[in-house]
């Protein structure tokens, strides 16, 4: 998570105070710089909280940070799950970046960070196939986060017949 995300989630006040608190936790967290500091648990931190999940600085880090931004913007839903496989055997299979339920409606989250638009088209077409199977009472709401206004316009066009909400990273700051 980025420093600002941790600051919001844990009501750490100012950026200076959040940085001070995170510095005091340096035995348990490791960080790297990507616009701002991004933190993950060190070996000692994982042992302290009994976590088996090893996170490191990877090319996926920005993807995770963008997904976290959606989680915060959507009010930190309790039913939030990441990397969820949605499958109708023999018909369609897709892995959503995140899912959550709100008011008996499924919300499907997708992060468009470095994805080619052709890959987004394919993913949207698979979601369209799922919608045609009418697996839920209400059609899901698709939430996408992307990097530019231009990409938002392209995604809006691609999803014109689907219920959706599209953020840019700037909307979530």
N, C-alpha and C positions, 0 to 999 in steps of 0.2 A: 504494500500500500504506500501511497505517496504521503509525505509529511502533512499536506493539507487535508487528505482524506482521514488520516489518524486524528488530526486536530478536530475535524468536524465530528467524527464518530464518538470521540471521547471527551468532547467539550474542553479542549486544552487551552482555550483562550487565544492569545496572540501567537503569531508565528514564532516569535522569540521564545515564548514559554514552551511551545510544543517542541521546538528544537532542543531546549534545555532538558525536558523530560526524556526525550529520545536519546540524548547524549548520556543521561544517567542510566539508561537501559542498554548501553553499548555492549555489555557482557552477553546480552541475550538477543540482540538484533545486529544485522549487518545491513549496510546501505550502499547504494551507488547513485550516481547523479544522472538524471534524465529529465531535463528541464528543472526539476526540483529533486530532492532526495527521495529515493524509493527504498523502503525498508522490508526486510524479510527476516524470519527467525534464523538464528545461528544454531549450531549443534546444541549448545547449552540451553538456548531458548526453547528448542523443540523438546528437550528432555524436561525442562521446567514445566511445560504445559502438556506434556505427554502426547506430542504430535509425531506421527510417523511420516507426514508429508514434508518432503525436502523441496524447498524452493531455492533457486539460485538466480543469478543475473542471466537471463536468456533473451533471445530475440522476441519471445512472447510477453516480456514484462510490460511493454506499452499496451498490449492487448488486455492484460489483466487489470492494469490501472484504468483503462477506459471502461471496462466492465464494472469495476468498483464504482466509477463515477455514476453509472446508470443505477446501480444498487442504492446509492445515497440519494440521487435525484428522485427515485421512485419511492422514497420513504422507508428504506430498509425493510422490505417485506420479509416476514417470518418464514414464508414458504419458499424462499429463494434457493434454487439449486443450480449448480454450474455443470457445464459439459454433459447435458442430458441427451441420451439417445431416444429418438422418437422413431418408432418402426411399426409398419404394417407389413407383416411377413409376405414376401413375394410381390409387394406393390411399391413401397417407398420406405427409405431409411434416411434419416438426417440427424445430425448432432447439433443441437441448439447450444449457443454459448451460455445461456441461462434461461430458466423458466421460473415463473411464480404465479400464484393464484391470487386474484383480488376480486371480491364480490362475485364469486362463482364463475369467474372468467379467467381463462388461461392467458398469460402474457408471455410471449416468446421474445427473448433478447438476442440480438445479433450485433457483433462488433465488427465494423469494417475499418480496419487499420491499414493493412498493406495488401488487402485482397484485390485482385484484378476484378474489374466490373463484370467480366464474363463469368467469373466464379459466382458473383452475387446473383447474376441472372439465373444460373443453374440452381442455386439454393432457393431463390424465390419461386422458381418453377416447381421444385419439389414441395415447397410449402403449399403451392396452389393444388398440387395433387392431393396432399393431405386434406385440404379444405374440401375438395370434391368428395371425399369419403365421409364427410359430416360426422366426425368422431366425437364432437362435443356439441352440447346444446347451443351454445353461442360460438360464433367464430372467434378465434383468438385475436388478441391485439398484438401486432408485431411492433417491437421497439428496436430501432436500429440506432447505433451511434457511428458517425463517420467523421472524417477529418476536415472536409471542406464543404462550402456552400454548393459548389458545382456538383460534388458527389451526392449531396442531399437531393438536389434537383433530379439527378439521374435515378436515384432510388425511388423518389416520389413518383416519377413516371412509371417505373417498373412495377410499383405496388399500387397503382391507381385504383384497382378493383378490390383491394384488400384493406382492412382496417389497420391503420399504422400510425406510428409516431416516430419521427426521425429527429435525432439530436445531432448537433456537431459538438466537437470537444469544447468549443468556445461556449456553447449554451450551458454546459455543465460546470463551468468554472465560476 
